[in-house]
Amino acid sequence: MELEEWLHLYQAISGAAGDKARTYWTIAAGFLLASCLLAFPIAFVSFSYTGGEGRYFLTVLAGIGALLSLIWSLIQSRAWHELAHFEALLRSIEGQFAGTELYRGLAKLIAGEEVILPGSAWRGKEWQTEAIRFRKHARLSYHCLISLLPMVFAGAWIALAVSVWI
């Protein structure tokens, strides 16, 4: 592929990956906000109603919160899989582009022209080009922390529903 084709492909996949990342974080922020806003009706019910009707209202609100957390977890999981797919495509294109640049740079070097490599590392007593990548744990750590939030909120909602009746 020519350089312009690589750039168009990279820009298309990069734009789609950016959209998926924004969607992922919008889902996380939206459901976090909704879960936190659900605390206001719970506070109102707990201070306004005493006795049996307060218990029923709190149980219903806690059930809504648990259902909200379950939906949050499912939607965010789907968004994560889509984002991971596009990030893998992006890394693949970057790796192929770095390999293509190596051969193009070698042809320029043989022709006596100036060569600029996108990235290189010293391996096996020679310089080899490579795409710069983050380690896997660095890429996945934010996902692990964000994916715990729906579970924590679901546990809190269930604990609220149970504690009202104890």
MDTraj code that builds the backbone (N, CA, C; nanometers):
import mdtraj as md
import numpy as np

residues = "MET GLU LEU GLU GLU TRP LEU HIS LEU TYR GLN ALA ILE SER GLY ALA ALA GLY ASP LYS ALA ARG THR TYR TRP THR ILE ALA ALA GLY PHE LEU LEU ALA SER CYS LEU LEU ALA PHE PRO ILE ALA PHE VAL SER PHE SER TYR THR GLY GLY GLU GLY ARG TYR PHE LEU THR VAL LEU ALA GLY ILE GLY ALA LEU LEU SER LEU ILE TRP SER LEU ILE GLN SER ARG ALA TRP HIS GLU LEU ALA HIS PHE GLU ALA LEU LEU ARG SER ILE GLU GLY GLN PHE ALA GLY THR GLU LEU TYR ARG GLY LEU ALA LYS LEU ILE ALA GLY GLU GLU VAL ILE LEU PRO GLY SER ALA TRP ARG GLY LYS GLU TRP GLN THR GLU ALA ILE ARG PHE ARG LYS HIS ALA ARG LEU SER TYR HIS CYS LEU ILE SER LEU LEU PRO MET VAL PHE ALA GLY ALA TRP ILE ALA LEU ALA VAL SER VAL TRP ILE".split()
xyz = np.array([
    [0.0844, -0.1185, 0.0000],
    [0.0000, 0.0000, 0.0000],
    [0.0884, 0.1241, 0.0000],
    [0.0386, 0.2264, -0.0628],
    [0.1109, 0.3524, -0.0649],
    [0.0864, 0.4290, 0.0652],
    [0.1674, 0.5293, 0.0857],
    [0.1609, 0.6058, 0.2096],
    [0.0239, 0.6712, 0.2293],
    [-0.0330, 0.7267, 0.1222],
    [-0.1639, 0.7914, 0.1346],
    [-0.2719, 0.6914, 0.1732],
    [-0.2655, 0.5705, 0.1184],
    [-0.3634, 0.4675, 0.1535],
    [-0.3496, 0.4269, 0.2997],
    [-0.2244, 0.4136, 0.3472],
    [-0.2018, 0.3822, 0.4881],
    [-0.2601, 0.4916, 0.5768],
    [-0.2359, 0.6168, 0.5378],
    [-0.2847, 0.7282, 0.6191],
    [-0.4372, 0.7349, 0.6217],
    [-0.5018, 0.7119, 0.5073],
    [-0.6492, 0.7125, 0.5044],
    [-0.7053, 0.5997, 0.5901],
    [-0.6452, 0.4819, 0.5794],
    [-0.6905, 0.3686, 0.6599],
    [-0.6693, 0.3964, 0.8086],
    [-0.5526, 0.4490, 0.8417],
    [-0.5221, 0.4799, 0.9814],
    [-0.6175, 0.5863, 1.0361],
    [-0.6445, 0.6895, 0.9575],
    [-0.7350, 0.7956, 1.0027],
    [-0.8762, 0.7427, 1.0233],
    [-0.9221, 0.6554, 0.9344],
    [-1.0573, 0.6000, 0.9479],
    [-1.0689, 0.5150, 1.0745],
    [-0.9727, 0.4270, 1.0962],
    [-0.9777, 0.3402, 1.2141],
    [-0.9546, 0.4212, 1.3410],
    [-0.8666, 0.5206, 1.3340],
    [-0.8409, 0.6054, 1.4501],
    [-0.9652, 0.6860, 1.4878],
    [-1.0363, 0.7372, 1.3895],
    [-1.1602, 0.8103, 1.4172],
    [-1.2666, 0.7212, 1.4788],
    [-1.2804, 0.5998, 1.4247],
    [-1.3789, 0.5054, 1.4803],
    [-1.3406, 0.4648, 1.6224],
    [-1.2115, 0.4427, 1.6467],
    [-1.1661, 0.4066, 1.7816],
    [-1.1893, 0.5218, 1.8792],
    [-1.1682, 0.6441, 1.8343],
    [-1.1958, 0.7600, 1.9194],
    [-1.3431, 0.7716, 1.9543],
    [-1.4289, 0.7447, 1.8556],
    [-1.5735, 0.7464, 1.8825],
    [-1.6122, 0.6388, 1.9828],
    [-1.5544, 0.5203, 1.9689],
    [-1.5854, 0.4111, 2.0624],
    [-1.5364, 0.4448, 2.2030],
    [-1.4194, 0.5086, 2.2130],
    [-1.3670, 0.5470, 2.3447],
    [-1.4572, 0.6521, 2.4101],
    [-1.5023, 0.7503, 2.3311],
    [-1.5941, 0.8509, 2.3859],
    [-1.7249, 0.7871, 2.4310],
    [-1.7750, 0.6923, 2.3533],
    [-1.8979, 0.6227, 2.3912],
    [-1.8785, 0.5471, 2.5220],
    [-1.7647, 0.4793, 2.5357],
    [-1.7350, 0.4027, 2.6569],
    [-1.7359, 0.4931, 2.7799],
    [-1.6672, 0.6064, 2.7706],
    [-1.6585, 0.6958, 2.8855],
    [-1.7899, 0.7701, 2.9100],
    [-1.8666, 0.7961, 2.8050],
    [-1.9977, 0.8582, 2.8222],
    [-2.0923, 0.7643, 2.8953],
    [-2.0880, 0.6371, 2.8604],
    [-2.1702, 0.5372, 2.9299],
    [-2.1320, 0.5313, 3.0776],
    [-2.0022, 0.5261, 3.1044],
    [-1.9570, 0.5185, 3.2438],
    [-2.0002, 0.6420, 3.3227],
    [-1.9807, 0.7602, 3.2653],
    [-2.0164, 0.8834, 3.3363],
    [-2.1675, 0.8971, 3.3525],
    [-2.2424, 0.8614, 3.2503],
    [-2.3883, 0.8740, 3.2575],
    [-2.4501, 0.7841, 3.3630],
    [-2.4083, 0.6586, 3.3651],
    [-2.4650, 0.5675, 3.4640],
    [-2.4155, 0.5991, 3.6051],
    [-2.2919, 0.6471, 3.6175],
    [-2.2429, 0.6888, 3.7490],
    [-2.3249, 0.8068, 3.8014],
    [-2.3532, 0.9015, 3.7143],
    [-2.4356, 1.0160, 3.7531],
    [-2.5772, 0.9715, 3.7899],
    [-2.6347, 0.8815, 3.7109],
    [-2.7703, 0.8333, 3.7402],
    [-2.7748, 0.7596, 3.8741],
    [-2.6726, 0.6804, 3.9015],
    [-2.6688, 0.6078, 4.0288],
    [-2.6540, 0.7027, 4.1468],
    [-2.5737, 0.8062, 4.1291],
    [-2.5573, 0.9032, 4.2378],
    [-2.6832, 0.9872, 4.2572],
    [-2.7517, 1.0204, 4.1485],
    [-2.8750, 1.0988, 4.1603],
    [-2.9874, 1.0190, 4.2254],
    [-2.9803, 0.8881, 4.2182],
    [-3.0813, 0.8043, 4.2824],
    [-3.0722, 0.8135, 4.4350],
    [-2.9619, 0.8644, 4.4849],
    [-2.9472, 0.8806, 4.6301],
    [-3.0400, 0.9895, 4.6843],
    [-3.0753, 1.0885, 4.6024],
    [-3.1642, 1.1955, 4.6495],
    [-3.3042, 1.1449, 4.6838],
    [-3.3700, 1.0674, 4.5968],
    [-3.5010, 1.0154, 4.6381],
    [-3.4915, 0.9207, 4.7575],
    [-3.3826, 0.8479, 4.7675],
    [-3.3658, 0.7577, 4.8818],
    [-3.3547, 0.8385, 5.0108],
    [-3.2788, 0.9470, 5.0064],
    [-3.2668, 1.0325, 5.1249],
    [-3.4012, 1.0959, 5.1592],
    [-3.4750, 1.1396, 5.0576],
    [-3.6063, 1.1994, 5.0822],
    [-3.7017, 1.0989, 5.1460],
    [-3.7048, 0.9769, 5.0919],
    [-3.7951, 0.8740, 5.1448],
    [-3.7547, 0.8348, 5.2862],
    [-3.6258, 0.8210, 5.3096],
    [-3.5827, 0.7762, 5.4427],
    [-3.6098, 0.8812, 5.5504],
    [-3.6073, 1.0097, 5.5151],
    [-3.6361, 1.1136, 5.6140],
    [-3.7848, 1.1469, 5.6235],
    [-3.8590, 1.1256, 5.5180],
    [-4.0009, 1.1636, 5.5158],
    [-4.0937, 1.0547, 5.5673],
    [-4.0660, 0.9320, 5.5299],
    [-4.1575, 0.8231, 5.5645],
    [-4.0974, 0.7368, 5.6743],
    [-4.1787, 0.7031, 5.7685],
    [-4.1374, 0.6079, 5.8716],
    [-4.2391, 0.4951, 5.8714],
    [-4.1933, 0.3783, 5.9041],
    [-4.2853, 0.2651, 5.9095],
    [-4.2836, 0.1838, 5.7816],
    [-4.3983, 0.1188, 5.7551],
    [-4.4076, 0.0223, 5.6461],
    [-4.3944, 0.0816, 5.5074],
    [-4.4597, 0.1993, 5.4839],
    [-4.4537, 0.2549, 5.3484],
    [-4.3127, 0.3001, 5.3129],
    [-4.2374, 0.3480, 5.4099],
    [-4.0979, 0.3860, 5.3854],
    [-4.0133, 0.2669, 5.3456],
    [-4.0376, 0.1540, 5.4101],
    [-3.9632, 0.0320, 5.3750],
    [-3.9913, -0.0093, 5.2312],
    [-4.1181, -0.0037, 5.1927],
    [-4.1538, -0.0446, 5.0566],
    [-4.0923, 0.0497, 4.9522],
    [-4.1000, 0.1805, 4.9785],
    [-4.0413, 0.2767, 4.8860],
    [-3.8898, 0.2568, 4.8740],
    [-3.8231, 0.2381, 4.9874],
    [-3.6779, 0.2174, 4.9840],
    [-3.6415, 0.0877, 4.9125],
    [-3.7214, -0.0158, 4.9317],
    [-3.6948, -0.1424, 4.8633],
    [-3.7110, -0.1268, 4.7126],
    [-3.8144, -0.0552, 4.6715],
    [-3.8360, -0.0317, 4.5276],
    [-3.7222, 0.0519, 4.4700],
    [-3.6829, 0.1575, 4.5398],
    [-3.5727, 0.2412, 4.4912],
    [-3.4412, 0.1635, 4.4867],
    [-3.4169, 0.0790, 4.5851],
    [-3.2955, -0.0035, 4.5838],
    [-3.3012, -0.1040, 4.4691],
    [-3.4189, -0.1575, 4.4408],
    [-3.4344, -0.2478, 4.3263],
    [-3.4078, -0.1769, 4.1948],
    [-3.4560, -0.0536, 4.1838],
    [-3.4278, 0.0260, 4.0635],
    [-3.2775, 0.0498, 4.0510],
    [-3.2127, 0.0798, 4.1627],
    [-3.0675, 0.1003, 4.1607],
    [-2.9921, -0.0254, 4.1216],
    [-3.0340, -0.1408, 4.1728],
    [-2.9680, -0.2668, 4.1364],
    [-2.9896, -0.2980, 3.9890],
    [-3.1104, -0.2742, 3.9380],
    [-3.1386, -0.2952, 3.7960],
    [-3.0566, -0.1996, 3.7102],
    [-3.0452, -0.0756, 3.7542],
    [-2.9634, 0.0230, 3.6843],
    [-2.8173, -0.0219, 3.6788],
    [-2.7663, -0.0760, 3.7880],
    [-2.6277, -0.1241, 3.7913],
    [-2.6077, -0.2438, 3.6996],
    [-2.7056, -0.3324, 3.6927],
    [-2.6968, -0.4475, 3.6028],
    [-2.6947, -0.4025, 3.4570],
    [-2.7828, -0.3106, 3.4218],
    [-2.7851, -0.2584, 3.2844],
    [-2.6550, -0.1865, 3.2533],
    [-2.6039, -0.1097, 3.3493],
    [-2.4769, -0.0392, 3.3337],
    [-2.3650, -0.1378, 3.3032],
    [-2.3585, -0.2444, 3.3791],
    [-2.2538, -0.3444, 3.3601],
    [-2.2623, -0.4087, 3.2218],
    [-2.3822, -0.4428, 3.1778],
    [-2.3987, -0.5076, 3.0475],
    [-2.3641, -0.4138, 2.9321],
    [-2.4129, -0.2915, 2.9378],
    [-2.3861, -0.1967, 2.8297],
    [-2.2382, -0.1600, 2.8253],
    [-2.1785, -0.1413, 2.9417],
    [-2.0374, -0.1045, 2.9448],
    [-1.9488, -0.2199, 2.8979],
    [-1.9883, -0.3420, 2.9269],
    [-1.9129, -0.4577, 2.8790],
    [-1.9145, -0.4637, 2.7268],
    [-2.0301, -0.4401, 2.6675],
    [-2.0414, -0.4405, 2.5211],
    [-1.9579, -0.3280, 2.4604],
    [-1.9632, -0.2100, 2.5200],
    [-1.8845, -0.0971, 2.4699],
    [-1.7352, -0.1257, 2.4822],
    [-1.6945, -0.1951, 2.5891],
    [-1.5536, -0.2295, 2.6063],
    [-1.5073, -0.3249, 2.4967],
    [-1.5893, -0.4236, 2.4620],
    [-1.5505, -0.5186, 2.3572],
    [-1.5367, -0.4487, 2.2222],
    [-1.6258, -0.3560, 2.1923],
    [-1.6143, -0.2804, 2.0675],
    [-1.4883, -0.1945, 2.0670],
    [-1.4601, -0.1287, 2.1785],
    [-1.3408, -0.0452, 2.1889],
    [-1.2141, -0.1292, 2.1762],
    [-1.2108, -0.2447, 2.2418],
    [-1.0929, -0.3316, 2.2343],
    [-1.0697, -0.3806, 2.0918],
    [-1.1776, -0.4081, 2.0185],
    [-1.1647, -0.4525, 1.8794],
    [-1.0999, -0.3436, 1.7939],
    [-1.1463, -0.2202, 1.8082],
    [-1.0900, -0.1122, 1.7278],
    [-0.9477, -0.0783, 1.7701],
    [-0.9166, -0.0892, 1.8992],
    [-0.7787, -0.0654, 1.9426],
    [-0.6851, -0.1727, 1.8885],
    [-0.7312, -0.2974, 1.8813],
    [-0.6494, -0.4048, 1.8233],
    [-0.6267, -0.3796, 1.6747],
    [-0.7304, -0.3352, 1.6038],
    [-0.7130, -0.3008, 1.4621],
    [-0.6122, -0.1879, 1.4456],
    [-0.6209, -0.0893, 1.5325],
    [-0.5295, 0.0243, 1.5257],
    [-0.3853, -0.0194, 1.5508],
    [-0.3633, -0.1045, 1.6511],
    [-0.2280, -0.1547, 1.6777],
    [-0.1767, -0.2389, 1.5613],
    [-0.2638, -0.3157, 1.4995],
    [-0.2241, -0.3972, 1.3848],
    [-0.1804, -0.3089, 1.2678],
    [-0.2576, -0.2048, 1.2408],
    [-0.2222, -0.1126, 1.1322],
    [-0.0908, -0.0423, 1.1634],
    [-0.0713, -0.0016, 1.2887],
    [0.0545, 0.0638, 1.3262],
    [0.1726, -0.0301, 1.3064],
    [0.1559, -0.1571, 1.3431],
    [0.2635, -0.2541, 1.3248],
    [0.2947, -0.2786, 1.1787],
    [0.1913, -0.2891, 1.0957],
    [0.2128, -0.3098, 0.9524],
    [0.2753, -0.1868, 0.8888],
    [0.2333, -0.0687, 0.9343],
    [0.2897, 0.0542, 0.8802],
    [0.4376, 0.0650, 0.9148],
    [0.4739, 0.0269, 1.0375],
    [0.6152, 0.0315, 1.0773],
    [0.6967, -0.0649, 0.9924],
    [0.6431, -0.1826, 0.9618],
    [0.7136, -0.2773, 0.8760],
    [0.7297, -0.2254, 0.7345],
    [0.6261, -0.1603, 0.6826],
    [0.6338, -0.1029, 0.5486],
    [0.7366, 0.0081, 0.5447],
    [0.7402, 0.0901, 0.6484],
    [0.8386, 0.1975, 0.6547],
    [0.9809, 0.1427, 0.6587],
    [0.9994, 0.0257, 0.7217],
    [1.1322, -0.0349, 0.7249],
    [1.1798, -0.0650, 0.5832],
    [1.0946, -0.1277, 0.5025],
    [1.1346, -0.1619, 0.3659],
    [1.1493, -0.0378, 0.2790],
    [1.0627, 0.0602, 0.2965],
    [1.0735, 0.1845, 0.2208],
    [1.2010, 0.2576, 0.2610],
    [1.2312, 0.2583, 0.3932],
    [1.3528, 0.3227, 0.4400],
    [1.4779, 0.2521, 0.3902],
    [1.4730, 0.1184, 0.3820],
    [1.5869, 0.0426, 0.3302],
    [1.6122, 0.0770, 0.1842],
    [1.5046, 0.0899, 0.1057],
    [1.5205, 0.1268, -0.0353],
    [1.5790, 0.2670, -0.0475],
    [1.5348, 0.3596, 0.0379],
    [1.5903, 0.4952, 0.0355],
    [1.7365, 0.4949, 0.0785],
    [1.7690, 0.4131, 0.1788],
    [1.9065, 0.4056, 0.2275],
    [1.9995, 0.3525, 0.1192],
    [1.9537, 0.2507, 0.0484],
    [2.0347, 0.1942, -0.0606],
    [2.0522, 0.2973, -0.1717],
    [1.9483, 0.3779, -0.1953],
    [1.9565, 0.4814, -0.2988],
    [2.0378, 0.6020, -0.2528],
    [2.0751, 0.6065, -0.1246],
    [2.1566, 0.7158, -0.0740],
    [2.0761, 0.8339, -0.0236],
    [1.9457, 0.8158, -0.0020],
    [1.8613, 0.9248, 0.0467],
    [1.8537, 0.9219, 0.1996],
    [1.8035, 1.0325, 0.2561],
    [1.7880, 1.0411, 0.4015],
    [1.6714, 0.9525, 0.4459],
    [1.6901, 0.8829, 0.5597],
    [1.5893, 0.7898, 0.6094],
    [1.5470, 0.8325, 0.7498],
    [1.4148, 0.8377, 0.7725],
    [1.3604, 0.8661, 0.9052],
    [1.2724, 0.7484, 0.9435],
    [1.3037, 0.6856, 1.0554],
    [1.2277, 0.5693, 1.1002],
    [1.1275, 0.6111, 1.2070],
    [1.0067, 0.5520, 1.2073],
    [0.9063, 0.5907, 1.3062],
    [0.9412, 0.5504, 1.4484],
    [1.0127, 0.4441, 1.4672],
    [1.0545, 0.3984, 1.5990],
    [1.1518, 0.2839, 1.5799],
    [1.2461, 0.2695, 1.6701],
    [1.3427, 0.1617, 1.6536],
    [1.3916, 0.1147, 1.7899],
    [1.4427, -0.0073, 1.7912],
    [1.4966, -0.0661, 1.9137],
    [1.6184, -0.1504, 1.8766],
    [1.7126, -0.1577, 1.9689],
    [1.8345, -0.2341, 1.9465],
    [1.8095, -0.3787, 1.9867],
    [1.8033, -0.4683, 1.8883],
    [1.7803, -0.6105, 1.9142],
    [1.8701, -0.6927, 1.8235],
    [1.9284, -0.7938, 1.8803],
    [2.0108, -0.8842, 1.8003],
    [2.1255, -0.8142, 1.7303],
    [2.1869, -0.7192, 1.7983],
    [2.3012, -0.6435, 1.7472],
    [2.2680, -0.5612, 1.6229],
    [2.1417, -0.5194, 1.6110],
    [2.1023, -0.4307, 1.5018],
    [1.9768, -0.3527, 1.5419],
    [1.9551, -0.2420, 1.4736],
    [1.8366, -0.1611, 1.4987],
    [1.7202, -0.2175, 1.4198],
    [1.6057, -0.2347, 1.4872],
    [1.4849, -0.2836, 1.4213],
    [1.3709, -0.1867, 1.4493],
    [1.2908, -0.1600, 1.3458],
    [1.1793, -0.0669, 1.3644],
    [1.0648, -0.1364, 1.4362],
    [0.9889, -0.0567, 1.5061],
    [0.8736, -0.1108, 1.5781],
    [0.7739, 0.0008, 1.6047],
    [0.6511, -0.0374, 1.6250],
    [0.5488, 0.0580, 1.6681],
    [0.5560, 0.0671, 1.8202],
    [0.5487, 0.1871, 1.8720],
    [0.5549, 0.2057, 2.0166],
    [0.4213, 0.1634, 2.0764],
    [0.4264, 0.0767, 2.1757],
    [0.3049, 0.0222, 2.2357],
    [0.3131, 0.0291, 2.3874],
    [0.1954, 0.0432, 2.4474],
    [0.1862, 0.0337, 2.5926],
    [0.1787, -0.1133, 2.6314],
    [0.2229, -0.1436, 2.7511],
    [0.2106, -0.2805, 2.8000],
    [0.0633, -0.3129, 2.8222],
    [0.0333, -0.4429, 2.8197],
    [-0.1059, -0.4858, 2.8276],
    [-0.1700, -0.4448, 2.9597],
    [-0.0972, -0.4562, 3.0712],
    [-0.1576, -0.4203, 3.1999],
    [-0.1857, -0.2708, 3.2086],
    [-0.1067, -0.1891, 3.1418],
    [-0.1325, -0.0447, 3.1422],
    [-0.2576, -0.0118, 3.0617],
    [-0.2810, -0.0878, 2.9537],
    [-0.3995, -0.0638, 2.8721],
    [-0.5260, -0.1152, 2.9389],
    [-0.5154, -0.2181, 3.0218],
    [-0.6339, -0.2811, 3.0792],
    [-0.6664, -0.2346, 3.2208],
    [-0.5751, -0.1621, 3.2859],
    [-0.5984, -0.1260, 3.4260],
    [-0.7185, -0.0332, 3.4428],
    [-0.7350, 0.0629, 3.3522],
    [-0.8503, 0.1519, 3.3662],
    [-0.9803, 0.0757, 3.3447],
    [-0.9792, -0.0228, 3.2558],
    [-1.1008, -0.1016, 3.2327],
    [-1.1373, -0.1823, 3.3568],
    [-1.0381, -0.2386, 3.4228],
    [-1.0660, -0.3176, 3.5435],
    [-1.1257, -0.2304, 3.6531],
    [-1.0726, -0.1103, 3.6700],
    [-1.1244, -0.0216, 3.7744],
    [-1.2652, 0.0283, 3.7420],
    [-1.2891, 0.0643, 3.6178],
    [-1.4213, 0.1141, 3.5794],
    [-1.5242, 0.0022, 3.5811],
    [-1.4834, -0.1206, 3.5462],
    [-1.5800, -0.2313, 3.5449],
    [-1.6196, -0.2745, 3.6861],
    [-1.5426, -0.2357, 3.7874],
    [-1.5800, -0.2660, 3.9254],
    [-1.6908, -0.1743, 3.9781],
    [-1.7040, -0.0561, 3.9213],
    [-1.8036, 0.0393, 3.9709],
    [-1.9466, -0.0142, 3.9665],
    [-1.9939, -0.0731, 3.8560],
    [-2.1313, -0.1247, 3.8589],
    [-2.1512, -0.2330, 3.9642],
    [-2.0494, -0.3156, 3.9858],
    [-2.0614, -0.4210, 4.0867],
    [-2.0673, -0.3625, 4.2278],
    [-1.9881, -0.2599, 4.2523],
    [-1.9892, -0.1949, 4.3837],
    [-2.1249, -0.1295, 4.4091],
    [-2.1765, -0.0598, 4.3085],
    [-2.3073, 0.0030, 4.3242],
    [-2.4175, -0.1011, 4.3399],
    [-2.4110, -0.2103, 4.2634],
    [-2.5125, -0.3160, 4.2769],
    [-2.5095, -0.3754, 4.4175],
    [-2.3900, -0.3984, 4.4707],
    [-2.3781, -0.4490, 4.6074],
    [-2.4353, -0.3524, 4.7093],
    [-2.4125, -0.2237, 4.6876],
    [-2.4665, -0.1228, 4.7797],
    [-2.6187, -0.1177, 4.7725],
    [-2.6747, -0.1271, 4.6530],
    [-2.8214, -0.1247, 4.6393],
    [-2.8841, -0.2481, 4.7031],
    [-2.8225, -0.3624, 4.6830],
    [-2.8753, -0.4856, 4.7434],
    [-2.8647, -0.4789, 4.8955],
    [-2.7526, -0.4262, 4.9449],
    [-2.7364, -0.4113, 5.0902],
    [-2.8408, -0.3154, 5.1473],
    [-2.8735, -0.2105, 5.0736],
    [-2.9771, -0.1177, 5.1198],
    [-3.1133, -0.1864, 5.1254],
    [-3.1447, -0.2629, 5.0213],
    [-3.2748, -0.3314, 5.0185],
    [-3.2876, -0.4314, 5.1329],
    [-3.1784, -0.5000, 5.1650],
    [-3.1825, -0.5990, 5.2731],
    [-3.1833, -0.5302, 5.4093],
    [-3.1048, -0.4242, 5.4237],
    [-3.0939, -0.3589, 5.5550],
    [-3.2234, -0.2906, 5.5981],
    [-3.3071, -0.2537, 5.5048],
    [-3.4344, -0.1903, 5.5396],
    [-3.5240, -0.2877, 5.6146],
    [-3.5161, -0.4142, 5.5809],
    [-3.6050, -0.5145, 5.6401],
    [-3.5455, -0.5825, 5.7625],
    [-3.4235, -0.5506, 5.7970],
    [-3.3616, -0.6142, 5.9147],
    [-3.3911, -0.5332, 6.0394],
])
top = md.Topology()
chain = top.add_chain()
for i, resn in enumerate(residues, 1):
    res = top.add_residue(resn, chain, resSeq=i)
    for name in ("N", "CA", "C"):
        top.add_atom(name, md.element.get_by_symbol(name[0]), res)
traj = md.Trajectory(xyz[None], top)
